[in-house]
Amino acid sequence: HLLCPMCAIRRAAKKVRAYYEKYIHLKRENPSLKLSYAVLTVVNGEDLDERFRHIETSIRKLLQRRKDAQKAKTNPKKYGKYLDCSLHSVIGGAYSFEFKRGSGSNLWHPHCNVLMLSEQMVSVGALSREWEEITGDSKIVYVKDKSYISDTELAEKGLTREEDEKQVFVEVFKYALKYSELDFADNLEVYNRLTGRHLVGTFGAFYGLKVDEDSADDAGDEPYIELLYKYLDGEYKLQKST
């Protein structure tokens, strides 16, 4: 799935379905919960491994602060200092790392897509300040609250509310690379360097949900077209059927 777009789509679809169902269940229990989407970045760099370790460590620190802020609700004496965490009201979520080349610089540009379900809207300013404090080099963040989109806005987009919400889940659980923005050499480099790393994670109310990504599905029963290519003169060429 780290090299094949179709395999990535199938794995992502299973996660989207499972986690969206969990989201609906949590919303039924607490209709006031707000769904939002954030993007966290770090400064571009030449060393893919170093940049990945940097953003991964930073995300872990941020999520640990969120966890300690949740503990402060029942143990303020020990964890009270974490109540100012920008994610203090987030009860759960999911995240994924994404990689591409920086525009013009050709440096590696990692960022983290974060889905959040919270009791209050996450403050962009507070998250930016905390993210800079944690990373030491980055304060650029993006937060989009999906809870306040009006029916008029959805109609203009040609989307139902369910479709609009599912886009958040698709964005988080899609493949970690943008195939259209990476040539195959870069794609292969990321595969070789990051295979076995956890590029997708969950926390809080979403933690522990099991998704069997590698189980057999009904792909064998679907319609298909068989195409034969041969590698000739430095490129793949489609062969005519006989």
N, C-alpha and C positions, 0 to 999 in steps of 0.2 A: 504493500500500500504506500510505501514511501517513494516508489518509483512509478507505479501504475495509477493513472488518474481514475480509471474505472473502479479499481479495487478500493481506492481512497473514498470514492463516492459511496460505495456500498457500506463501508465501515462507518462513515459519517452518518449515513441515513439511519443506521441502527441506534446510534447514540442520540440523534435528534429525536427519534420516536420515543425512546425510553425516558430521556430527561424532560421532554415536553410533557409527557404524561405525569411525571413526578411534579412538575411545576403546576399543572392544573389541580392536582391533589392538594398541594400546599395552598393554592389560592382559594380553594373551596373551604379550607379550614380557617383561613384568614384573608378575606377579600380585600383588605386594605394594603396588602403587600404590593410593592412596586417593582417592576421589572426594568432593569437598566443594563446598558452595555458600555464598557469602557475599553480604551486602548492605552496601554502604557508602553513607552519607548525608552531606549537608552541610546547614548551617542554611538554613531557608526564606528566600526573598527575593521582592521585588516584580518585579525585572528578570529575566526568563527567560533572556535572552542572557548576562547576567553570571553567573547561577547555573550555567548550562551550561558556560561557559568555566572557571569555578572547579572544578567537579567533574571536567571533562575533563582539565584541567591536573594536578590532584591524582592522578588515576588514572595518567596518563602517568609522573609522578614515581615513584609506587609501583612500577610495572612496570619502570621503568629500574633501580630499586634491586634488584628481583628478578633482572634480567638481569645486573647487576654482581655479585650474590652468586653466580650460576652461574659467572661468569668466575673468581671467587676460588678455585674448586676446582682450577683449573689454573694460576692466576697469583695466589697469595695475597699476594705482595709489593705488587702494584699495587691489587688489589681487596679485600684482606682486611678492610678496614673495613666492607664491606657484608655480611659473613657474618651479622651480627645482624639482617638484614632479616627481617621476619616471614614473608615468602614465599620464603625461601631454598631450601626443599625442593620448591617447586612447579615441575614440569617443563613445564607448559603449561596453557592454559586459554582461556576466552572470556569476554567481558563485554558488557553492553548497558546503555544509559542509559534510565531510565524517568522519566516526569514525571506529576505530578498536583497537585491543589490541596491545601494543608495543611488538615487538619481544624480548622474554626473560624476560622483565620486568613485563609483565602483567598489565602495567599501560595503561590508556586511551590515545590513540594517535589520536587527531583530526587534520584534515588538510582541507584546502579550495582549491577546483578546480576552476580556473578562466579562462573563455574564454574572449579574448580581440580582438577588432577590432580597429586598430590604424593607424595613418598616418606615424609613424616611428616605427622601431623595439624597443621594450622595453629593456632597459639595465638590464642585470641580476645583475651586481654589484650595480647599483643605487637602484634597487628594494630591494636587500638584505640589504643595509645600511639603507634604509628608514624603512623597515619592522622591523629591530632590534631596531631602534629608537622608533617605535610605540609600539612594544610588550614588549620591555625591556628584553626579554629572548630568542629571536629566530632570526636567520639570514639565516637559510637554506631555500632557495627558488629554484625553478626549472622553467625555461622558455623554451618553444619550439616554434620556429617560423615555421609556416606551409607554409609561402609564398615562401620560397626559396628551397623547396624540388624539385629536378629535376625529369624529366620524367623517367630518368634511375633508380633513387632511388625508384620511385613508381612502376616501372616495376619489380624491384627486390622484392618488397613487395607483388607483385601480386594485386595491388590496382589501381583504377582510382583516379584522383585528387578529384573527388566528394566524393568517398568513404573515402579517407584519411581525407578530411575536416570534413566529417560527424562524424568521430571517435571523434573529439574534442567535438562536440555537445553531443554525446552519453556519453562521459566521465563526462561532466558537469551535464547533466540532468538525469543520472542514479540514482538508489536508493542510499540513503545516507550511507548505510552500505554495507559491503562486506559479503554476506551470507556465502561464502566459508571460511571466516576467523573468523567468530564469531559463538560460540555455541548458542543454542537457549536461554539460561539463559541471556547471554549478550545482545542478540537481543531484548529480552523482556524488559530488564532494560532500554535500550536506548529508546524503544518505550514508556515506562511508564514515563520516565523523559523528553523526548523531543517532545512528541505529542503536536501539537498546535504551536510549534516554527516554525519560517520561516527558513527552511533548504536550500531553493533555492531563489536566488534573481537576479535582473537585474538592469542595470544602463545605463545612457546615451541613445544612439540611440535605445537600446533594451528595455528601460523602457516603461511600459504601454501596451505591447503587451498581449492581452488576449488569454488565452488557456483554453478551457473548459475541464478540466481533468476528471471530474466526469460524463460527459454526456454518455448516452448509445451509444454503438457502435455496430458493426455487430458481436460481439462475439457469440451471440446466434445462428447465422447461420453457424458457422464454424464447421468442423468435430471435433468430440471429442471421447475419450475413457473413459468409466465410470469404476472406480476401487473402491472397497469397502474394507476399512481397519477397524479392531477392535483393541482396546487398551487392550492388554492382557499381564500380567506378566511384566509390566513396559515398554512395547514397542508396537508400532503399527505393526500389522501383516496383510498382504494381505490375503483376503479371496478368496477362489476359487469360480469361478462362477458356478452356478447350471444350 
